[in-house]
């Protein structure tokens, strides 16, 4: 797929619910258990589909272990001497050998062995390193890495590589572990291995320019080719293992033996760090190529044997008892942007785990493993944000949209797709949502999925999302589409969509025993989904925001700020009666719209004067405010969106109710009582629906007038602007099919501002599509 791991299956909704709490590989493992129905597993990466193929083919454990034992017996016979230890009376086997880089002192040019001079007694790197030759106090960044010139045995070319010296041998003898400095015997074995002919089947292909070669000291240590990542001993054993595996006749056994090797490539390479201060002792960083100054060269025979034992432990499970799953599982290596062989409307359910923007560089990381197989992922078709490959958010969105369009094509009407996603950047999140909506999917639920194992990016970045998002979307049934084409942009079409959409949403959600708000049932969220539906079908939106909100309240039962179908309310009320407290909607103020929503919630509960609301409102305008969005004046927001009681006439019911409930001396007073009127004077409150329409029209006129000012700005960018103005202007221009105005204004605002607003991005992308279609 285009960097998108996905599976397609014919299963009923009840059968695939458990899928939501799994990841791609786990989903692949579970696929055959869905009633024996055909399942397709697909990815653009050859190594990913190779893994999927292995997990879903039968394996004769006895035959596998017989071949594995034979191969390891031969490996020990041919390569065991490389890890043999003779330490006085002790005879043992090396677990790993530590290699240390050599540096030059910038003051005296003397050599400094990193392991001996850079670590403190606990094994951590010192803040300052003292040169053993001139006593200069140095930081690691001041040291100069030492290189030596060699004739590369793989490429037969002269080149430089970092000077590394073996400094510690960790071995086991009589089940006890020992650490010591390398002996003369150890050094002789290392030299003997280095003098061996270069393995004919070891990969020597050069790394292309990629993100992973620009980080993690790959360039610093001059890693240029795949074999540069392996010390001679590891390369010999891996190559010997592969040579023996290729001779195995049973294809299933051969695949299983191959996959255990690729599981250990990183651990067998110089990416495996020596970590004396850690209980692990040695381990590579996940999700990145990183060459440490202290390399732990593992015993590759033991590494591979460990993977064999993992499969051996599965002998007692269903996986090991002669599976016959392969008949109902099909594995495909191809781009999701163009799916071959799957007819339109033939798939019951899709589970996809796409790349999360630029969180992980999949094709880069797969390059190591795939080089041993000789089949490489095509990075041009990978859906990812990658500056090295010239792929930004727009390119990522276009690729994802092409994938989602194919998913939409093959999925049956009325069926579902689950998208697992995680990214801390709003622009990437919006690009996914817009791409889904552009092709016709409707978002029904977004929930979180805890992950136990974090990637390097997630573990190290303070802004990284530590949880995956699980997005549930559906393809509307054909009846809804047909009725829309017959009615067109009529209010009835909008309510038809809402009726259908509410039926798809979960009635209630619970977490840790507490009832939660179903965000997709929020009135404004439903309105956004309805707008996206009409825009995607190239229709003007038939209802204004206030018309929609009023209509929603009149047509559908409301509970705790959520809309329901009449037949759903009883179920929610039962759940609500059992809950300790009502669910609360979390409001985060980041722009003018969310500020209005916060004020609506605040004033709805507590009608207040300007002086009372101002300090509360100010605390909401924190670091989360959008960069290019103008900060509105509270007085302007109140005047444009709410009503103020001036002391004349009777006290409005909303204020009367609040004062009577919260002030003992005002209880029981009539609305015209002077004492009540005095306390109510100058309080702002939320207008009732009959008056909110007039306010909305007044506000929209003001927004569109300001939008005209934006249009008149020529030849320069808008540094600050109001998103509400842009949204109102884009919506009006869309209704008039004035796509040129939308595109022109979009080009005046920073790209990041456009990408970080889902509504603007939707109008803009559709305008581009229509302009291209009309060209």
C-alpha positions in Angstrom: 0.0 0.0 0.0 1.1 3.6 -0.1 2.8 3.2 3.2 -0.6 2.1 4.6 -1.0 -1.2 6.3 -4.5 -2.4 5.8 -6.7 -5.4 5.8 -10.0 -6.1 4.1 -12.4 -8.7 5.3 -15.9 -10.1 5.1 -17.0 -9.9 8.7 -20.0 -8.7 10.6 -19.6 -5.6 12.9 -19.8 -7.7 16.1 -16.9 -9.8 14.9 -14.6 -6.9 14.1 -15.1 -4.8 17.3 -12.1 -6.5 18.9 -10.0 -5.3 16.0 -10.2 -1.7 17.2 -7.9 -2.6 20.2 -5.3 -4.3 18.0 -2.5 -3.0 15.8 -1.7 -4.1 12.3 0.3 -7.2 13.0 -2.1 -8.3 15.7 -4.9 -7.8 13.2 -3.1 -10.0 10.8 -2.8 -12.7 13.4 -6.5 -12.5 14.2 -7.7 -12.3 10.5 -8.2 -16.0 9.9 -10.4 -16.4 13.0 -13.2 -14.2 11.6 -15.5 -17.1 10.7 -13.1 -18.3 8.0 -14.1 -15.5 5.7 -11.6 -14.3 3.1 -9.2 -11.6 4.3 -6.7 -9.5 2.4 -3.6 -8.1 4.1 -1.8 -5.5 2.1 1.1 -3.1 2.4 3.5 -1.3 0.1 6.5 -2.7 2.0 7.8 -6.1 0.9 9.1 -6.9 4.4 5.7 -6.0 6.0 3.9 -8.3 3.6 6.5 -11.0 4.1 5.8 -10.9 7.9 2.0 -11.0 7.2 2.5 -14.0 4.9 4.5 -15.9 7.5 1.9 -15.3 10.3 -0.9 -16.6 8.1 0.6 -19.8 6.6 0.6 -23.2 8.1 3.8 -24.4 9.7 4.8 -28.0 10.6 6.6 -27.3 13.9 8.4 -30.6 13.9 9.8 -30.1 10.4 10.7 -26.5 11.3 12.6 -27.5 14.5 14.3 -30.3 12.7 15.7 -28.0 10.1 16.4 -25.3 12.7 18.4 -27.7 14.9 20.3 -29.0 11.8 21.2 -25.4 10.7 22.3 -24.3 14.2 24.4 -27.4 14.6 26.2 -26.5 11.4 26.5 -22.9 12.5 28.1 -23.9 15.8 30.5 -26.2 13.9 31.5 -23.6 11.4 31.3 -20.3 13.3 31.2 -21.3 17.0 34.9 -20.7 17.4 34.3 -16.9 16.7 32.6 -16.7 20.1 34.7 -19.2 22.1 36.3 -18.1 25.3 39.3 -19.7 27.1 39.9 -17.8 30.3 42.3 -19.7 32.4 40.4 -22.8 33.7 37.1 -21.4 32.4 35.7 -22.3 29.0 32.8 -20.2 27.9 30.9 -18.4 25.2 30.8 -14.7 24.3 27.4 -13.0 24.9 28.6 -9.7 23.4 31.7 -7.7 22.8 31.9 -4.0 23.4 33.6 -1.8 20.8 34.6 1.8 21.7 35.2 4.6 19.3 38.5 6.4 19.4 38.6 10.2 19.5 41.3 12.9 19.0 41.9 15.6 21.6 41.5 19.0 19.9 44.3 20.4 22.1 47.1 17.8 21.7 45.7 15.5 19.0 46.3 12.5 21.4 44.0 9.5 21.0 41.2 9.1 23.6 39.4 5.7 24.0 35.9 6.7 24.7 35.0 3.8 26.9 38.0 4.3 29.2 37.8 8.0 29.7 34.2 9.2 29.1 32.2 7.1 31.5 31.8 7.6 35.2 31.6 4.8 37.8 27.9 4.2 37.2 28.5 3.8 33.4 27.0 7.2 32.4 28.8 9.7 30.1 30.6 12.4 32.1 29.8 16.0 31.7 33.5 16.7 31.0 36.2 14.3 29.7 39.8 14.8 30.8 42.4 14.1 28.1 44.8 11.5 29.4 47.7 13.2 27.5 47.3 16.9 28.2 44.7 17.0 31.0 42.4 19.3 29.0 38.8 19.4 30.1 36.6 18.5 27.1 33.0 17.9 26.3 32.1 15.1 23.9 31.2 17.6 21.2 34.7 19.0 21.3 36.3 15.6 20.6 37.2 14.7 17.0 36.3 11.2 15.9 39.3 9.3 14.7 39.2 7.5 11.3 41.3 4.9 9.6 41.7 4.3 5.8 40.8 0.8 4.7 40.1 -1.1 1.4 36.4 -1.9 1.8 36.1 -5.7 1.3 32.5 -5.3 0.1 33.0 -2.6 -2.5 36.7 -3.1 -3.2 37.2 0.7 -2.8 39.4 2.7 -0.5 37.4 4.6 2.2 37.5 5.7 5.8 35.7 4.2 8.7 35.8 5.2 12.4 38.5 3.7 14.6 36.9 1.2 17.0 38.6 -0.9 19.6 37.3 -3.9 21.5 37.3 -2.9 25.2 35.1 -5.5 27.0 34.0 -9.1 26.6 30.9 -10.3 28.3 30.8 -14.1 28.4 29.0 -17.0 30.1 30.8 -20.0 31.6 29.0 -22.7 33.6 25.8 -20.6 33.6 27.6 -17.7 35.2 28.3 -14.3 33.5 31.7 -12.6 33.5 33.0 -9.4 32.1 36.7 -8.7 31.3 39.0 -6.9 28.9 39.7 -8.6 25.6 42.6 -11.1 25.8 45.2 -11.9 23.2 43.1 -14.9 22.2 40.0 -12.6 21.7 42.0 -10.2 19.6 43.5 -13.0 17.5 40.0 -14.3 16.8 38.8 -10.8 15.8 41.7 -10.5 13.4 41.2 -14.0 12.0 37.5 -13.2 11.2 38.5 -9.8 9.6 40.9 -11.6 7.3 38.1 -13.9 6.0 36.8 -13.4 2.4 33.8 -11.1 2.2 30.6 -13.2 2.1 29.2 -13.4 -1.4 25.6 -13.1 -0.3 26.0 -10.1 2.1 24.2 -7.0 0.8 26.5 -4.1 -0.2 24.0 -1.7 -1.7 24.5 2.0 -0.9 22.1 3.9 1.3 20.1 6.5 -0.7 19.8 10.0 0.7 17.1 9.6 3.4 16.0 11.0 6.7 17.6 8.1 8.5 21.0 8.7 7.0 20.9 12.4 8.2 20.4 11.6 11.8 21.8 9.3 14.5 25.5 9.8 13.6 25.1 7.9 10.4 26.9 10.6 8.5 29.3 11.3 11.3 30.5 7.7 11.3 30.4 7.6 7.5 27.9 4.7 7.1 27.4 4.5 3.3 26.5 0.9 2.5 24.4 -1.7 4.2 27.4 -3.8 5.2 28.9 -0.8 7.0 26.3 -1.5 9.8 27.8 -4.9 10.5 31.1 -5.9 12.1 32.9 -8.8 10.3 31.9 -11.5 12.7 28.2 -10.6 12.6 28.3 -10.4 8.8 29.8 -13.8 8.4 27.3 -15.6 10.7 24.3 -13.8 9.1 25.5 -14.6 5.6 26.2 -18.2 6.6 22.7 -18.6 8.1 21.0 -17.2 5.0 23.0 -19.5 2.7 21.8 -22.5 4.7 18.2 -21.3 4.9 18.0 -20.9 1.1 18.8 -24.6 0.7 15.7 -25.6 2.8 13.1 -27.2 0.4 9.9 -26.7 2.4 8.8 -23.2 1.5 6.9 -22.6 4.8 9.8 -23.7 6.9 12.2 -21.6 4.8 10.0 -18.5 5.3 9.8 -19.0 9.0 13.6 -19.4 9.3 14.1 -16.3 7.2 11.8 -14.1 9.4 13.6 -15.0 12.6 16.8 -13.6 11.0 15.2 -10.3 10.0 13.9 -9.9 13.5 17.5 -9.7 14.7 19.1 -7.5 12.0 19.2 -4.4 14.1 20.4 -6.3 17.3 23.2 -7.9 15.2 24.3 -4.5 13.8 26.4 -1.6 15.1 23.1 0.1 15.9 23.1 -2.1 19.1 24.2 0.2 21.9 26.3 -0.8 24.9 24.4 0.7 27.9 26.4 -0.1 31.1 24.1 2.1 33.2 21.0 0.2 32.1 19.7 -3.1 33.3 19.4 -4.2 29.7 23.2 -3.9 29.1 22.7 -3.4 25.4 19.8 -2.5 23.0 19.2 -0.3 19.9 17.0 2.7 19.8 13.6 2.0 18.2 12.3 4.0 15.3 15.6 5.5 14.2 19.1 4.6 13.0 21.6 5.6 15.7 25.3 4.6 15.8 26.6 4.9 19.4 30.2 5.5 20.4 29.9 2.2 22.3 28.7 -0.7 20.2 27.6 -4.0 21.6 28.5 -6.7 19.1 26.1 -9.5 20.0 26.6 -13.3 19.6 24.6 -13.6 16.4 24.2 -17.4 16.7 22.6 -16.9 20.1 20.4 -14.1 18.8 19.1 -16.3 16.0 18.6 -19.2 18.3 16.6 -17.0 20.7 14.2 -16.3 17.9 13.9 -20.0 17.1 12.9 -20.6 20.7 10.1 -18.1 20.4 8.6 -20.2 17.6 9.3 -23.3 19.6 7.2 -22.0 22.5 4.2 -21.6 20.1 4.2 -25.4 19.6 1.5 -25.8 22.2 -0.7 -23.1 20.7 -3.2 -23.3 17.7 -0.5 -21.5 15.7 1.8 -24.4 15.9 -0.7 -27.2 15.3 -0.7 -27.5 11.5 -2.6 -24.3 10.7 -4.5 -24.1 7.4 -5.2 -20.4 7.4 -3.5 -19.5 4.2 -6.5 -20.6 2.2 -8.7 -17.7 3.5 -5.9 -15.1 3.8 -4.4 -13.3 0.8 -1.3 -11.1 1.1 -0.6 -8.3 -1.4 2.3 -6.0 -1.8 1.0 -2.9 -3.6 0.0 0.7 -3.3 -3.4 1.4 -1.8 -3.7 4.3 -4.2 -4.4 1.8 -6.9 -5.8 -1.5 -5.7 -5.9 -4.2 -8.3 -8.2 -7.1 -8.4 -10.8 -6.0 -5.8 -14.2 -5.2 -7.4 -16.1 -2.1 -6.4 -18.4 -2.5 -3.3 -17.1 -6.0 -2.5 -15.4 -5.5 0.9 -17.3 -5.8 4.3 -14.7 -4.1 6.5 -11.3 -2.3 6.3 -8.8 -1.9 9.1 -5.9 0.4 8.2 -2.9 1.7 10.1 -1.5 4.5 7.9 1.8 6.4 8.5 1.4 9.1 11.1 2.8 12.1 9.1 6.5 12.0 9.9 6.4 10.1 13.2 8.2 7.1 11.7 10.1 6.8 8.4 9.0 3.3 7.5 10.7 2.8 4.1 13.9 4.2 5.6 13.9 1.8 8.5 12.9 -1.1 6.3 15.8 -0.5 4.0 18.1 -2.5 6.3 16.0 -5.6 6.3 14.8 -5.4 2.8 18.4 -5.1 1.5 19.0 -8.7 2.8 15.9 -9.8 0.8 16.9 -7.8 -2.3 13.5 -6.2 -2.7 13.1 -2.6 -1.6 10.0 -0.4 -0.9 9.3 2.2 -3.5 9.6 5.4 -1.4 8.0 7.6 -4.1 4.6 6.0 -3.4 4.9 6.1 0.4 2.3 8.3 2.2 4.5 10.2 4.6 5.7 13.7 5.5 9.4 13.6 4.6 11.4 16.7 3.9 14.3 14.8 2.4 12.0 13.3 -0.2 10.2 16.6 -0.7 6.9 15.5 0.8 5.1 18.0 2.9 1.6 18.0 4.4 -0.1 18.7 1.0 1.7 15.8 -0.7 0.9 13.5 2.3 -2.8 14.5 2.1 -3.0 13.8 -1.6 -1.5 10.4 -1.2 -3.7 9.5 1.8 -6.8 10.8 -0.1 -5.9 8.6 -3.1 -5.7 5.6 -0.7 -9.0 6.5 1.0 -10.7 6.9 -2.3 -9.8 3.3 -3.2 -10.9 2.1 0.2 -14.2 3.9 -0.4 -14.5 2.3 -3.8 -14.1 -1.3 -2.7 -16.1 -1.0 0.6 -19.8 -1.9 0.5 -22.3 0.9 1.2 -23.2 1.1 4.8 -20.0 -0.7 5.9 -17.2 0.5 8.2 -13.5 1.3 8.2 -11.3 1.7 11.2 -8.3 4.0 11.0 -5.6 3.9 13.7 -3.8 7.2 13.8 -1.4 9.2 16.0 0.1 12.6 15.6 0.7 15.6 17.7 0.4 18.1 14.8 -3.0 19.5 14.1 -2.1 19.9 10.4 -1.5 16.1 10.0 -4.6 15.2 11.9 -6.7 17.6 9.8 -5.2 16.3 6.6 -6.4 12.8 7.5 -9.9 14.0 8.5 -10.2 16.1 5.3 -8.9 13.2 3.1 -11.5 10.9 4.6 -14.4 13.4 4.1 -13.3 14.4 0.6 -13.8 10.8 -0.7 -17.1 10.4 1.0 -16.5 8.7 4.4 -18.3 10.1 7.4 -16.5 10.1 10.8 -18.6 8.5 13.5 -16.2 8.1 16.5 -12.7 9.0 17.6 -11.4 7.2 20.6 -8.0 6.5 22.1 -5.9 3.4 22.2 -3.2 3.0 24.8 0.2 1.7 23.5 2.6 -0.1 25.8 5.6 0.2 23.6 6.6 3.7 22.5 8.6 4.6 19.4 11.8 6.7 19.8 9.8 9.8 18.6 7.1 9.2 21.2 9.5 8.5 24.0 11.7 11.5 23.4 9.5 14.3 22.1 7.6 16.3 24.7 4.9 17.1 22.1 4.4 13.5 20.9 1.1 11.8 21.3 1.5 8.9 23.7 -1.8 7.3 22.6 -3.1 6.2 19.2 -6.4 7.5 18.0 -8.9 5.0 16.6 -11.1 6.7 14.0 -14.3 4.8 13.0 -15.8 5.9 9.7 -18.6 4.6 7.5 -19.5 4.7 3.9 -23.1 6.0 3.6 -25.6 3.6 2.2 -26.8 4.0 -1.3 -30.3 5.2 -0.3 -28.9 8.4 1.3 -26.8 9.1 -1.8 -29.8 8.6 -4.1 -32.1 10.8 -2.0 -29.5 13.6 -2.1 -29.2 13.5 -5.8 -33.0 13.7 -6.1 -33.6 16.5 -3.6 -30.4 18.4 -4.1 -29.3 21.2 -1.6 -32.6 21.2 0.3 -33.1 21.4 4.1 -34.7 17.9 3.9 -31.4 16.6 2.6 -29.6 18.0 5.6 -32.0 16.4 8.1 -31.9 13.1 6.1 -28.1 13.1 6.6 -28.4 13.9 10.3 -31.0 11.1 10.8 -28.7 8.6 9.1 -25.6 9.9 10.9 -27.1 9.7 14.4 -28.1 6.1 13.8 -24.4 5.3 13.2 -23.0 6.9 16.4 -22.5 5.1 19.7 -25.3 6.0 22.1 -23.0 6.2 25.1 -19.4 5.8 26.1 -17.8 4.8 29.4 -14.2 5.0 30.7 -13.2 3.7 34.1 -16.8 3.4 35.0 -17.7 7.0 34.2 -20.0 8.2 31.5 -18.3 10.3 28.8 -19.5 12.7 26.2 -19.9 11.3 22.8 -18.2 14.2 21.0 -19.6 13.3 17.6 -23.1 13.9 19.0 -22.3 17.5 19.8 -24.5 19.9 17.7 -21.7 21.8 16.1 -19.7 18.6 15.3 -22.8 17.2 13.6 -23.1 20.5 11.7 -19.5 20.2 10.5 -20.1 16.6 9.3 -23.2 17.8 7.5 -21.3 20.6 5.8 -18.5 18.3 4.7 -21.1 15.9 3.3 -22.7 18.7 1.1 -19.3 20.1 0.1 -18.0 16.7 -0.9 -21.1 16.3 -3.2 -20.6 19.8 -4.7 -23.8 21.2 -3.2 -24.2 24.5 -1.4 -24.9 24.1 2.4 -28.7 24.5 2.7 -28.8 25.7 6.4 -27.0 28.4 8.3 -25.4 27.5 11.6 -28.2 28.9 13.7 -30.9 27.4 11.4 -29.3 24.1 11.8 -28.8 24.3 15.6 -32.4 25.4 16.1 -33.7 22.7 13.8 -31.6 20.1 15.6 -33.1 21.1 19.0 -36.6 21.0 17.6 -36.3 17.7 15.7 -34.2 15.6 18.0 -34.1 14.9 21.7 -31.1 16.6 23.5 -29.3 15.2 26.5 -26.2 16.7 28.2 -25.5 18.7 25.0 -25.8 15.7 22.7 -28.4 14.9 20.0 -30.1 11.5 19.8 -32.8 9.8 17.8 -36.0 9.3 19.7 -35.4 5.5 19.8 -31.9 6.1 21.3 -32.9 8.3 24.2 -34.3 5.6 26.4 -31.0 3.7 26.3 -29.0 6.8 27.1 -31.3 7.8 29.9 -30.8 4.4 31.5 -27.0 4.8 31.3 -27.3 8.3 32.6 -29.4 7.2 35.6 -26.8 4.7 36.6 -23.9 7.2 36.4 -22.6 9.1 39.4 -22.4 12.4 37.5 -23.3 13.9 34.2 -20.7 13.7 31.5 -18.9 17.0 30.9 -17.7 18.4 27.5 -14.1 19.6 27.7 -13.7 23.0 26.0 -10.3 24.2 24.9 -10.0 27.8 23.7 -7.7 28.1 20.7 -9.5 30.5 18.3 -12.5 32.8 18.1 -15.0 29.9 17.5 -13.9 28.0 20.5 -13.9 31.2 22.6 -17.6 31.7 21.6 -18.3 28.1 22.5 -16.6 28.5 25.9 -18.6 31.7 26.6 -21.8 30.0 25.6 -21.2 27.2 28.1 -20.1 29.6 30.8 -22.9 32.1 30.4 -25.5 29.4 30.0 -24.6 28.2 33.5 -23.8 31.6 35.0 -25.1 34.8 33.4 -22.4 37.3 34.3 -21.4 40.9 34.0 -18.3 41.9 31.9 -16.3 42.3 35.2 -17.2 38.8 36.3 -16.5 37.0 33.1 -13.4 38.8 32.1 -10.9 37.2 34.6 -12.4 33.7 33.9 -12.1 34.3 30.1 -8.6 35.7 30.3 -7.3 32.4 31.9 -8.5 30.5 28.8 -6.4 32.5 26.3 -3.2 30.7 27.1 -0.4 29.0 25.1 -3.0 27.0 23.1 -4.0 30.0 21.0 -3.4 29.6 17.3 -0.4 31.4 16.1 -1.9 33.5 13.3 -5.4 34.0 14.8 -6.2 37.5 16.0 -7.1 37.6 19.7 -10.6 38.9 20.0 -11.7 41.5 22.5 -14.1 40.0 25.0 -16.4 43.0 24.7 -16.7 42.4 20.9 -17.4 38.7 21.4 -20.1 39.5 23.9 -21.8 42.1 21.8 -21.8 40.0 18.6 -23.0 36.7 20.1 -24.9 37.3 23.3 -27.5 39.6 24.9 -27.1 42.0 27.8 -29.9 42.8 30.2 -30.1 46.6 30.4 -32.4 46.8 33.5 -35.6 47.6 31.5 -38.6 45.2 31.2 -38.7 41.9 33.0 -35.6 39.9 33.9 -35.0 37.3 31.3 -35.9 33.7 32.4 -32.3 32.5 32.1 -30.9 35.2 34.5 -34.0 34.9 36.8 -33.4 31.1 37.2 -29.7 31.6 37.9 -30.1 34.4 40.5 -33.0 32.6 42.3 -30.9 29.4 42.6 -27.7 31.1 43.8 -28.8 34.0 46.0 -31.0 33.3 49.0 -32.3 36.8 49.3 -33.6 36.8 45.7 -35.5 33.5 45.9 -39.2 33.7 45.2 -39.1 37.2 43.6 -41.1 38.0 40.5 -39.2 38.9 37.3 -40.3 42.6 37.6 -39.1 43.0 41.2 -36.7 46.0 41.5 -34.3 44.0 43.7 -34.0 41.3 41.1 -33.7 43.7 38.2 -30.9 45.6 40.0 -28.9 42.4 40.5 -29.6 41.3 36.9 -28.6 44.5 35.3 -25.7 44.4 32.8 -25.4 40.6 32.9 -24.7 38.8 29.7 -26.7 35.7 28.8 -27.2 33.2 26.0 -30.1 34.3 23.7 -33.0 32.0 23.2 -33.3 30.5 19.7 -35.9 33.0 18.5 -33.4 35.8 19.0 -30.2 34.0 18.1 -31.1 34.0 14.4 -31.1 37.8 14.3 -27.7 37.9 16.1 -26.3 35.3 13.7 -27.4 37.2 10.7 -25.9 40.4 12.1 -22.7 38.6 12.9 -22.4 37.0 9.5 -22.9 40.4 7.8 -20.0 41.8 9.9 -17.8 38.8 9.1 -18.4 39.0 5.3 -17.7 42.7 5.4 -14.3 42.0 6.9 -13.8 39.2 4.4 -14.1 41.8 1.6 -11.2 43.7 3.2 -9.1 40.5 3.1 -10.0 40.2 -0.6 -8.8 43.8 -1.3 -5.3 43.1 0.2 -3.1 42.6 -2.8 0.4 41.3 -3.2 1.1 40.4 0.4 0.4 37.8 3.0 -2.1 38.2 5.9 0.0 38.0 9.0 -3.0 38.0 11.4 -6.6 37.2 10.6 -9.8 35.9 12.1 -10.5 32.3 11.2 -14.2 33.0 11.7 -14.0 35.6 8.9 -12.2 33.2 6.6 -14.7 30.4 7.4 -17.7 32.6 6.7 -16.1 34.0 3.5 -15.1 30.6 2.2 -18.6 29.2 2.8 -20.3 32.1 1.0 -17.8 31.8 -1.9 -18.5 28.1 -2.1 -22.2 28.7 -2.3 -21.6 31.1 -5.2 -19.2 28.7 -6.8 -16.5 31.4 -6.6 -13.6 28.9 -6.2 -11.1 31.5 -7.4 -11.7 33.7 -4.4 -11.2 30.7 -2.0 -7.9 29.8 -3.6 -6.8 33.4 -3.8 -7.4 34.1 -0.1 -5.9 30.8 0.9 -2.7 31.8 -0.8 -2.5 34.9 1.3 -2.4 33.0 4.6 0.5 30.9 5.9 0.2 27.3 4.7 0.4 26.0 8.3 -2.6 28.1 9.3 -4.6 26.6 6.4 -3.5 23.0 7.2 -4.3 23.4 10.9 -7.9 24.3 10.3 -10.1 21.4 9.2 -12.9 23.6 7.9 -10.7 25.9 5.8 -8.8 23.0 4.4 -12.0 21.3 3.3 -13.2 24.3 1.4 -9.8 25.0 -0.1 -9.2 21.4 -1.3 -12.7 21.1 -2.8 -12.2 24.5 -4.6 -8.9 23.3 -6.1 -10.6 20.1 -7.2 -13.4 22.0 -8.9 -11.0 24.5 -10.5 -9.0 21.6 -11.9 -12.2 19.9 -13.2 -13.3 23.0 -14.9 -9.9 23.8 -16.5 
